[in-house]
Amino acid sequence: MAQVTLPTPLYVILDRGPAGGRDRGAAGGRDLATLLDAVIEGGCRLVQLREKTMPLNELYPVAQALQRRCREAGCLFIVNDRVDLALAVEADGVHVGQNDLPAREARRLLRPSMILGVSTHDESQARRARDDGADYVAIGSMYPTGSKPGFRLVGPELIRRVRPELTVPLVAIGGITVDNVADVIRAGADAVAVISAVCATADPTVASRRFIETILAARENHAR
């Protein structure tokens, strides 16, 4: 299996659900197609559809439309949780958590070209995700977050500990903002996944662009 290269260091998760007590939800009151256009305009080329409550018959056409737009823009489209939905809409991949379908089974069901991402919260989970065929390993939560109830706070230190062992891309997630993203990049993350830090802002295009610029500057400074 060839190693996946993430197209941008910013990974935006499109989520309508509530985040941090905001009345308008994680998507800031926007429909997901509008939000996708905004983050693409801001330079992001890696997005995930995360939808926990919409019935599958309603979610399917939404996912189809988002996948078509991503394909037009050269943006990778990942579906959270649902291997069946990812296959049905010909998504670029699927992302599973520790309480979802086991990564090894997801890998077996996916087409060979599809990407598998796995959420992890400690060293043993990160190693297992790698061994089970993950193309990238998500690690979190970096900081306190309102996007996921019952989050497990691990901090950037966990990235430092697993970085020497894992050659697949590491994606940091959880409470990341433009003010703390440089610390996460210096810890060894290849990319950062965000929800409300982009989706709930007044201008997701500007927020996406600023994240990417800040990440690239942090990489450059760290390499010196």
Backbone hydrogen bonds, N-H to C=O, Kabsch-Sander energy under -0.5 kcal/mol:
donor,donor_aa,acceptor,acceptor_aa,energy
6,L,4,V,-0.5
11,Y,9,P,-0.5
11,Y,192,V,-2.7
12,V,10,L,-0.6
12,V,46,L,-2.0
13,I,194,V,-2.7
14,L,12,V,-0.6
14,L,48,Q,-3.5
15,D,13,I,-0.7
20,G,146,G,-0.7
22,R,19,A,-2.2
25,G,22,R,-1.5
26,A,17,G,-5.1
28,G,25,G,-1.8
29,G,24,R,-1.3
30,R,27,A,-1.9
35,L,31,D,-2.1
36,L,32,L,-2.7
37,D,33,A,-2.2
38,A,34,T,-1.9
39,V,35,L,-2.2
40,I,36,L,-2.3
41,E,37,D,-2.2
42,G,38,A,-1.3
43,G,40,I,-1.8
44,C,39,V,-2.3
47,V,76,L,-2.5
48,Q,12,V,-2.1
49,L,78,I,-2.8
50,R,14,L,-2.7
50,R,48,Q,-0.7
51,E,49,L,-0.6
58,E,55,P,-1.1
59,L,55,P,-2.4
60,Y,56,L,-2.4
62,V,58,E,-0.9
63,A,59,L,-2.9
64,Q,60,Y,-2.4
65,A,61,P,-2.2
66,L,62,V,-2.3
67,Q,63,A,-2.5
68,R,64,Q,-2.2
69,R,65,A,-2.1
70,C,66,L,-2.5
71,R,67,Q,-2.5
72,E,68,R,-2.1
73,A,69,R,-1.7
74,G,70,C,-0.9
74,G,71,R,-0.7
75,C,70,C,-2.9
76,L,45,R,-2.4
78,I,47,V,-2.5
78,I,76,L,-0.5
79,V,93,G,-2.1
80,N,49,L,-2.7
81,D,95,H,-3.5
82,R,80,N,-2.6
83,V,81,D,-1.1
86,A,82,R,-2.3
87,L,83,V,-2.4
88,A,84,D,-2.3
89,V,85,L,-2.3
90,E,87,L,-0.8
91,A,86,A,-2.7
92,D,77,F,-2.1
93,G,77,F,-1.1
94,V,115,I,-2.4
95,H,79,V,-2.5
96,V,117,G,-2.5
100,D,97,G,-1.3
105,E,102,P,-0.6
106,A,102,P,-2.5
107,R,103,A,-2.8
108,R,104,R,-1.5
109,L,105,E,-1.6
110,L,106,A,-1.9
114,M,111,R,-2.0
115,I,92,D,-2.8
117,G,94,V,-2.4
118,V,136,Y,-1.3
119,S,96,V,-2.3
120,T,138,A,-2.1
126,A,122,D,-2.1
127,R,123,E,-2.5
128,R,124,S,-2.3
129,A,125,Q,-2.4
130,R,126,A,-2.0
131,D,127,R,-2.5
132,D,128,R,-2.0
133,G,130,R,-1.4
134,A,129,A,-2.5
135,D,116,L,-3.2
136,Y,116,L,-1.4
137,V,169,P,-2.5
138,A,118,V,-2.9
138,A,136,Y,-0.5
139,I,171,V,-2.8
140,G,120,T,-1.7
141,S,173,I,-0.5
142,M,173,I,-2.0
143,Y,174,G,-2.1
151,F,148,K,-1.0
153,L,151,F,-0.6
154,V,141,S,-2.9
154,V,152,R,-0.5
155,G,141,S,-2.0
158,L,155,G,-1.5
159,I,155,G,-0.5
159,I,156,P,-0.6
160,R,156,P,-1.7
161,R,157,E,-1.8
162,V,158,L,-2.0
163,R,159,I,-2.2
165,E,162,V,-1.2
166,L,162,V,-1.6
171,V,137,V,-2.6
172,A,170,L,-0.6
172,A,191,A,-2.5
173,I,139,I,-2.0
174,G,193,A,-0.7
180,N,177,T,-0.8
181,V,177,T,-1.6
183,D,180,N,-0.7
184,V,180,N,-1.1
185,I,181,V,-2.2
186,R,182,A,-2.4
187,A,183,D,-1.2
188,G,184,V,-0.5
188,G,185,I,-1.3
189,A,184,V,-1.7
190,D,170,L,-2.3
191,A,170,L,-1.5
192,V,9,P,-2.6
193,A,172,A,-3.2
194,V,11,Y,-2.1
198,V,195,I,-1.6
199,C,195,I,-3.1
200,A,196,S,-1.3
201,T,198,V,-1.3
207,A,203,D,-2.4
208,S,204,P,-2.5
209,R,205,T,-2.3
210,R,206,V,-2.6
211,F,207,A,-2.2
212,I,208,S,-2.3
213,E,209,R,-2.4
214,T,210,R,-2.4
215,I,211,F,-2.7
216,L,212,I,-2.6
217,A,213,E,-2.1
218,A,214,T,-2.1
219,R,215,I,-2.4
220,E,216,L,-2.3
221,N,217,A,-2.6
222,H,218,A,-2.3
223,A,219,R,-1.9
224,R,220,E,-0.7
224,R,221,N,-0.6
